[in-house]
């Protein structure tokens, strides 16, 4: 598909919905007009190559319009969490080269505060704040033609970091990025089955953002404003949804509601990712949805590395599948030497030059992901069986996967250490029945008067809420290894029922 094909869709079915969100159905003819006007405005505000526009990701049609407009105009967009504080946003804006921002209601105030010095802050879905621009007013001018030779600019997404600083990476939707924006828009056209696609997760994350690819093929996208299991089932039934991207927390919430009156037989592919799915939950979902679940393992900085279909998983429960081209998987020992099939070690992946993990404007972080030239790791421990199926048994990286979101304890630890009542702190992942894992802070107080309620408030004023510990526990000391480094595995062990100290 190309943009011309999307125009043809708008001409042939102008009144059919392109996007469905909480505000209703946006028909194709209106959607295309909005994208063209937004592309023109983005190009006016960010004409320089490498200049980017932050899209603070409310689950709304305007978010998809802006990202697709950026792809059409060759203006890089940055998928930005609406839950970030103004300080966190400002840091990401500076790192990414952001010159303007588009935001919805949730992120309006933080974006306005972080946007000092930006050329424009555009607000949709609510009244604009002082020194910001209303979305409708911003799009009121006629669209200027887009130069056909604009260079391609993939969107940028951010993930938390092991050192307490968020890292950016371009989405890896194609093996190679074509030269022009038009060619890139054509190359990313969706791999989902034809028919409506359901956005179940926040549009600031890589998985839900793949809905942009579906729109690029001229297919309808249905956007849940937030995940509500009954609304999810209602819209799957009503719009005959054929595909979605979900995480195990979504599955658990769906299984917990009365669901017999909803028809889900239209589903052809439910891609799940983000965190390990408990086997009983996955079997129940396959029994209900049918063998349409496909699990993907990888990361934003590299894309999908392995994949496994329902029938393969039922034969090998616990596996995340075989590698997809061009990757190959091995397990290595502490010295980086390959291990025999079935032997547990650090999982590593071979990739051709240019196809491995990489981070935006952070060569040191990129280098640290590699064990050897063209051999990178995502920080997981496991093994590869004789048939090439990958199994994850634990995690080497200090990371917690909560509700499908990667969280790095270093971020909240760095904040909590600033509190005058904290002598020492470690943040770990503990079991959570809904999210799989949740952050818990183990705090050594300087005196007996430390108030954990005040400590939690202190963290939330400085860090996005989802990055803050869910629970706090006072401790007299924290386990450390011989080198004085926090022994996170030892700290996690009392909270888990088995030797495995991660969910799944």
C-alpha positions, 0 to 999 in steps of 0.5 A: 500500500502507499498513501495513494492507496489510502486516498483511494480507500477514502474515495471508495469508502469515505464514510466507513470508520478509519479510527474508532475511539472514545469520541466515536467513529472518524470516517476515512474522508475526514481522517485523510484530510486531518493527516494531510493538514497535520503533515503540513503543519508538522513540516512547517514547525519542524522543517529541519532534518533530525528535528522531531515532534513529541506525541504525548500518547493519549489513546485517541485518534489525534495520536494516530493522526499525528504519528501517521502525519509525521511518517507522511511528511518525513518529520520524526515523531517521539512517542512520549508517555503522558504519565511523565513529570515535566522534568522527565519530559524535558529530559526526553525532549532535549535528548530527542531533539524535540522542537514541538509537541502534541498532547491530549488532556492527561499530559497537557500540563506536564507538556506545557511546563516541559515545553518552554522554548518549543516552537509549538505545544498543540493540545487536543481533547481539552482546553489548551493551557496558556501558551499552547495551541488548540488542535482544531485551530492548528489544523484549520489552515489548508494543507500545503503539498508535501515534497516527495523526496523528504527523507524517511524518519521512523518514530522514536520510542523511549524505555527506562534505563539501567542507570536511571536515564531513559533511552531512546530507540527508533522503531524497528518495523522494517529490516532496512529503512528506505530513503524517502518518507513515501517509501518508508510508509509503503514498506511498513504496511501492516503484517496484521490480517485484513480487518479492524485492529484493536489497540488495547495498550497505551499508544506510547509503547512500541506494541500498540504503536504498530496500529499505525502500520495497519492504518498505513495499509488502509485498514480500520483501527479501534482504540480503547481509551484505557483497557476495560475488559468488557469494553474490549470484548464489546468492541471486538464483537461490534467491529468484528476485530481481526487482530490486536496486540495484548500483554498477559495482564490483559488476558487475566482481566479478560478471563475474570469477567463474564464473557459468554455473550460476546462473539470473538470468532472474528479474531485471526491474530492476537500478538502478545508480548511484553512479559512472560504469560503464566501457562494456565492463563495462556492455555485458557486464552487459547481455549477461548480465542482459539489458536490465534495467539502468537507470542513475540519476544524482543525489544524496542531497540531491536524489534522481534527476535523470536516468535511462537504460534499457539500450536508450537507453544502447546507442544513446548510450553514455556518457549518463546519460539524460534528466532526470526530472520535474520537472527540466530540464538545461542546461550553463553557462559560467563566467559561468553563461550557458546553452551550446548543445546539445553544448557542454561546461560545468558541468551545472546543473538547473532545479527548482521551488521546494522540489525542488532540492538541500537540506541538513539544518541547513546553509543555507550549504551549500544556498545554495552548490549554486545558481547562480541561483534554482531552478538548482543544480549537483551539481558535474559537467562535461558537456553536453546533446545536442540530444535532451536526453540528458546526458553527464558528461565530468569533475568540477568538485567536489573529490570522488572516487567510489570503489566508488560512495561519494562521498568528499571529499578535504578530510576526510582532508586536514584530518586529515593536516595535523595530523600534525607531519611533514606540511608540505603535503598534497593528496588526489586520486582515481587509477584503481583497477581494482576501485573505479574511483577510489581516494584517494591522498595526495600528501605534502610532508614536513617532513623526510626521516624521515616514515614513511607507515605511521605517517601512514596509522595516524594517519589511520585512528585519526581517520577512518573507514577508507574515507575515508582514502587507500588509497595515499601518495606523498611529493612535493617540492611540490604544483601550485597555481594563481595564487591559491595554491589546490591545482590538483587537476586538474593533480595528477590528470593524470599518473595518467590515460590521457586528458584525463578525470581521473575514472573511467568 
